[in-house]
Amino acid sequence: MMELDKIYNEDCLIGMKRIPDGSVDLVATDPPYKLTQRGSSGTMSGYWATDAARKGRVFEHNDIEVEEYLPEFYRILKPDAHCYIMCNNLNMPHFFDVISKSDFHFVKLLVWDKQTKICGKYYMGQVEFIFLLRKGKDKQINNCGTSDLLSFPNKRDKNADGSNVHDSQKPIGLMRTLIENSTDEGGVVLDPFMGSATTAIACIKEKRHYIGFELNEEYYKKACERIEREKQQLTLF
């Protein structure tokens, strides 16, 4: 088993090979999937203002496909465990196709309500989707009263110059809900696309262990700094 409560600055497709079969309680991740093209409206700002972003590319590494990592997720997970994979409407048909041909059982499609709107060519975007999959037998979540519409504001940490620390940072509350519902205290959560370390922070708050990978060196350093700040906060109380 790899060292727990650590993020590795490497390609997850390489790093995950070191994780033993059936050793992780949950996979919860937001992979760098392709984004919906946004056109060329002069009203856009932030990362949507770049030509690359409008064409569906925000991150340096977002060419990885779901069929490359899904078999590893299945191998690593313990029997009767859950897997959460975030997705947008552009990639949903392909995700469904790959999942249907895999060993995973599709359980449900959750909806994250960001409580903010993003401009688009047609309807303004306000939601993202989360695939809930399971390995093996049916396993209910810990809090069955949780709605499949998860409403958490889409707020991102900022750098000193006002730019986003990470352009796809997810709310800690959202990840805490998923982790709390699909693991018990002391469980091990894998996030192979750790980004800004939101999953790791959620694990710390929920008393779970985590293993993470982040290929981008800048994001990796900021993620480690964020985790250290969280640990320091815990020592104050």
N, C-alpha and C positions, 0 to 999 in steps of 0.2 A: 504494500500500500504506500502511496506517496505521502509526504509530510502533510498533515492537516493544517488548516488555517493559514494557508499560504497561496499567493498568486505567483504563477510562473510566467516569465516573459519569453514565451515561445509559441510556436504554431501548435494549436490544440490537437491537430491531426497526428502530430508526432508525440506530444506529451501524453495524450490519452492512452497511448499504447502501453504506458507504464502503470496504468491503473488496473488492478486485478479484476477478473470477471466477478460480477455479482457483489460488488463491494460498496456501492453508493446507494443511499436511500432516496435521492431525488436528483433529477436534472432540471434546472430552471434557468432559461437563458433567452437572450435577445440577440439572435445572430445578425450579422451584417448583410441582410438581404437587400436586393435592389429596390429602389424607391420609385414612386410614381413620378413621371415627368410633370413639371409645373408650368410649362409655357414661358412667356417672357414678359409678364406683367410688370410694369414699373413700380408697383406697390410692394414688391417683395423686399425683404430685408434679411439680415443674418446670413446663415449658410445657404438659404434659397436664392440669394442674390448672385451666386456664382453660376457660370454656364454649366460646369460639371454637375452641380447639384440639380439644376433644372432638368438635366438629362438622366437623372436617376442615380448619380454617384456622389456620395458625400464623403465616405471613408476611403482611405488608401487601400484597405484590404476588404473588399466586399464581393469578391468573385467566387467565394466558396459556395457550394451548392448543398442543399439539404441531404441529398443522397450520399454525400461524402462523410457526413458525421453521424447520421441517424443510426447506422448499424453499430457504431461504437457506443452510442448512448445506450442502446439495448443491451449490449454485452456487459457494460459496466454496471448497470442497474441491478439491484437485488430483485428477486422474484416478487411479484405483486406490488411493484413500486410505480410511482407516477413520473411523468415527464411533461414539463411545460415549455413550449416553444412559441415565441412571439412572431407575429407575421402581419403583413399588410394585405390589402385587397389585391394588389398586383401579383403577389407571389402565391396567393391562396390556392389557385387551381393546381399549380405544380406541387405545392406542399401536400395537398390532398391526394394527388396521384402517387407520390412517393410513399406517403404513409400507408395508403391502401395496399401497397405491394410489400410492405415491411412486415416484421413480426409483431409490431406494436398493435394494440387495440385502440382505435379512436374512441374517446369517451365523450368529449364535448368541445365546442368552440366557445370560449369566453370572450367577452368584449370589455376592453378597457376604455372608459369614457375619460378623456383627457381634460374635460371641462374648459378647453380652449379650442379655437378653430384655426385651421390652416387653409390658406387660399388654394384654389385649384381651378381647373378648366370648367368643371361642372359643379357638383355640390362641394361645399367646404368640408374639409376633413376634420373630424373630431374624435374618431375612435381608432384603436388598433385591436388586433385579434390575438388570442392566445390559444393555441392548440393544447388540450389536455389529453395526454395519451397514458396508457398503462401497459405494463409488462406483466403478463400472466393473469392470474385470477382477479376478479372484481374486488376493488378496494375503495370503500367510501372515504370521503374527506372527513377530517376531524370535526369541522363545524358545518354541519349539513344545512344550516340556515343561511349560509353565505349565498348572495345573489350571483348569477352569472354575468351581471352587469357590474363591473368594478369601477367605481367612480373615485378617482384620485387626481388632483390638479397636476398638470404637466409643468413642474417648476424645475429649473436646472441651476446648478451651482455656477458661479461666474468667476472668471479670472480678474486680475487687477484692471485690465483694460476694458472690462465689460463683456468680453466674449464668453461663450459657453465653455466650461471645462470639458464637457463632452456633449456633442450635438444630439445624442440619443439616450441621454441619462433618464432612467426610469425612477418613479417615486419609490422611496423606501417602504411606504405603507403598502403599495401594491405587491412588492416582493415579499414583505412580511406575511401578507395574507396567504399567498401561495405556499410559502414555506411552512407556516403554522398549520395549514390545512392538510398537508401531505407528508409531514414528518413529525416525529416526536423529539423531545429534548435530547440532545446528544447525537442526533442523526447527522449524516454526512450529505452535504449538498454540493453538486458540481455545477459550475457555470464556466463553460469553455470559452465564452466571449465576455469576459468580465467587465470590459469598458471602464467605467468610473467607480467600480467596486460596490455598486448598490446592493447586489446580491450578498456580498461579503458582510456589509454593514447590517443588512437584515438578519443574516445568520447570527451575528454577534448579539444583536438585540433579542433574538428568539432562542438563544443558548443552543445553537446548532453549530456544527463544524462545517467548514467549506474548503473546497479545492477550486482554484480558478486558473485560467490561462488568459493572457492578453498579449497579442503579437506586437501592437504598436507601443514602442518604447516610451513615448511621451505619456500616453494614457496609463501605461503600467506604473510609471513613477508617481503620477498623480493619484492613482488608485491606492498605492501603498501609503502615500501621505495621508489620504483620507482615512484609511484604516487606523493609522497611528493616532490620528486626532480622536477617532471614536474610542480607542482604547484608553487614551488619556482622560477623556470625559468620564469613562466608567470608574477610573481610580479616584475621581473627585467625590463620588457618592458611595 
